[in-house]
């Protein structure tokens, strides 16, 4: 899950306050999701009998010009 950090994201279309906006992604084989380190995120518990592999890393993108 990825949580929207924008203050206005707490309001839905009917101007009701949500605690936060959450974006959920259903995992697929060979799926990679890349996002900035400052973005709050979490992973739900694996409630299946299948193994799940999670890899976390930090990277820096630089301009070689």
C-alpha positions as CSV (number, residue, x, y, z in Angstrom):
1,X,0.0,0.0,0.0
2,X,1.1,3.5,-0.7
3,X,-0.2,6.5,1.2
4,X,-0.9,9.8,-0.4
5,X,1.0,12.5,1.6
6,X,-0.8,15.5,0.2
7,X,-3.0,17.3,2.8
8,X,-5.9,17.7,0.4
9,X,-5.8,13.9,-0.3
10,X,-7.6,13.4,3.0
11,X,-10.8,14.8,1.5
12,X,-12.9,12.6,-0.8
13,X,-15.3,13.8,-3.5
14,X,-18.1,14.5,-0.9
15,X,-15.8,16.7,1.3
16,X,-15.8,14.0,4.0
17,X,-12.5,13.6,5.8
18,X,-10.7,10.2,5.3
19,X,-7.7,9.4,7.5
20,X,-5.6,9.2,4.4
21,X,-5.7,8.1,0.7
22,X,-4.4,4.6,0.2
23,X,-3.4,3.1,-3.1
24,X,-3.3,-0.7,-3.2
25,X,-1.6,-2.8,-5.8
26,X,-2.3,-6.5,-6.3
27,X,1.0,-8.2,-6.7
28,X,1.8,-10.2,-9.9
29,X,4.7,-12.4,-10.8
30,X,7.7,-10.3,-11.9
31,X,6.1,-7.1,-10.6
32,X,8.4,-4.2,-9.5
33,X,7.1,-1.0,-7.9
34,X,9.5,1.9,-7.6
35,X,8.6,5.0,-5.5
36,X,10.5,7.7,-3.6
37,X,11.8,6.9,-0.1
38,X,9.8,9.6,1.6
39,X,6.5,8.1,0.5
40,X,4.8,6.2,3.4
41,X,4.1,2.6,2.5
42,X,3.4,-0.8,4.0
43,X,2.9,-4.4,3.0
44,X,0.0,-6.6,4.1
45,X,0.7,-9.9,5.8
46,X,1.2,-12.9,3.5
47,X,-1.8,-15.2,4.5
48,X,-1.0,-17.8,1.9
49,X,1.0,-21.0,1.9
50,X,3.2,-19.6,-0.9
51,X,6.5,-17.9,-0.2
52,X,6.7,-14.2,-0.9
53,X,10.0,-12.5,-1.5
54,X,10.3,-8.8,-0.8
55,X,13.4,-6.9,-1.7
56,X,14.0,-3.3,-0.5
57,X,16.8,-1.0,-1.6
58,X,17.7,2.7,-2.0
59,X,19.0,4.1,-5.3
60,X,20.2,7.4,-6.6
61,X,19.7,8.6,-10.1
62,X,22.4,10.9,-11.5
63,X,22.9,12.7,-14.7
64,X,26.1,11.6,-16.4
65,X,26.2,14.6,-18.8
